[in-house]
């Protein structure tokens, strides 16, 4: 199991609405195109789609709330 590839693909479908829509249309096929094994593709095809959409929305809200240029915590504390 290639966990780095799996994690990268999960991050993509959590953050990219177009990639998530393609995944929802053909989960196993899109996962295989991303380089995942047959076992990983099958596992992703069985994932909770409602939970996937909820997590993606939550991550999107967090990104919008904190922005991309937030200083690291240690800089906010020390300076």
Secondary structure, 3 states (H helix, E strand, C coil): CCHHHHHHHHHHHHHCHHHHHHHHHCHHHHHHHCCCCHHHHHHHHCCCHHHHHHHHHHHHHHHHHHCCCCCCHHHHHHC
